[in-house]
Amino acid sequence: MSDDKTDKLRITDQFRSKNGFVYDLRFEGSRLTLFISPREHPSDAGDWKIEASTRRVPEPFVITHWGATKVDVLQEVGRQWVSQAVSNDLPRFDWTAVEKALRDVRAL
């Protein structure tokens, strides 16, 4: 019997950090951490930045992207994650479900 709490993507923690917010998500036993922050300096590459990471040994894997809107940035981070998943042995995440979960808590 499948435990719905472990099979379904969900946000397990959220908190303010530095000048942004951190969201920890779990899906099928894998963890994804997203740090969402606004532009701090005129030289920043966009209005919003998202860093997506997963814990790995010895180094965590991180994808960072800047863009005009949080949704645009999240979608690009998801595309990059999927394109690098096989070569970097990354856990699978349903990025549509990630976006929905973040919308549900008004992070997007």
C-alpha positions in Angstrom: 0.0 0.0 0.0 1.4 3.4 -1.0 1.7 6.1 1.6 0.2 9.3 0.0 2.4 11.5 2.1 5.6 10.1 0.6 4.5 9.8 -3.0 3.0 13.3 -3.4 5.2 16.4 -3.8 4.8 18.7 -0.8 6.4 21.6 0.9 7.9 20.4 4.1 9.3 23.7 5.4 9.4 27.4 4.5 11.1 30.3 6.1 12.7 33.7 5.5 16.4 33.8 4.9 18.6 36.7 4.0 16.5 38.8 1.7 14.4 36.0 0.4 12.4 32.9 1.2 13.5 29.2 1.4 11.1 26.4 0.5 12.0 22.7 1.1 10.0 20.3 -0.9 9.9 16.4 -0.9 8.9 14.0 -3.6 9.3 10.3 -3.5 11.9 10.5 -0.8 14.0 13.2 -2.5 14.5 16.7 -1.3 14.5 20.0 -3.3 15.4 23.3 -1.7 14.4 26.6 -3.5 15.7 30.0 -2.4 13.7 32.8 -4.0 15.0 36.3 -3.7 14.4 39.7 -5.4 17.0 41.9 -7.1 19.4 43.5 -4.5 21.8 45.4 -6.8 21.4 47.2 -10.1 24.0 44.8 -11.5 21.9 41.7 -10.8 20.9 39.8 -13.9 17.1 40.1 -13.3 14.3 41.1 -11.0 14.1 37.6 -9.3 16.6 34.8 -8.6 15.9 31.2 -7.8 18.5 28.8 -6.6 17.4 25.2 -6.7 19.5 22.6 -4.9 19.6 19.1 -3.7 21.9 17.6 -1.1 24.6 15.4 -2.6 27.8 14.0 -1.3 30.4 15.5 -1.4 28.9 18.7 -3.0 25.3 19.8 -3.2 24.0 20.4 -6.8 22.7 23.9 -7.4 21.0 25.6 -10.4 20.7 29.4 -10.3 18.7 31.5 -12.7 17.6 35.1 -12.8 14.6 36.6 -14.7 11.8 39.1 -14.9 9.2 37.1 -12.9 9.3 34.4 -10.3 7.2 32.1 -12.6 9.6 32.6 -15.6 12.6 31.9 -13.4 11.1 28.8 -11.8 10.1 27.4 -15.3 13.7 28.0 -16.6 15.2 26.4 -13.4 12.9 23.4 -14.0 14.0 23.1 -17.7 17.7 23.3 -16.7 17.1 20.7 -13.9 15.4 18.2 -16.3 18.1 18.8 -19.0 20.9 18.0 -16.4 19.1 15.3 -14.5 20.7 12.3 -16.2 24.2 13.6 -16.5 24.3 14.7 -12.9 22.2 11.9 -11.4 19.6 14.3 -10.0 16.3 13.2 -8.4 13.2 13.6 -10.5 10.7 16.4 -9.7 7.4 17.3 -11.3 8.1 20.9 -12.0 4.4 21.6 -12.7 3.6 20.3 -9.2 6.5 22.4 -7.8 4.9 25.5 -9.4 1.4 24.6 -8.1 2.7 24.0 -4.6 4.5 27.4 -4.6 1.3 29.1 -5.9 -0.7 27.4 -3.2 1.4 29.1 -0.5 1.5 32.4 -2.5 5.3 32.2 -3.1 4.6 32.9 -6.8 
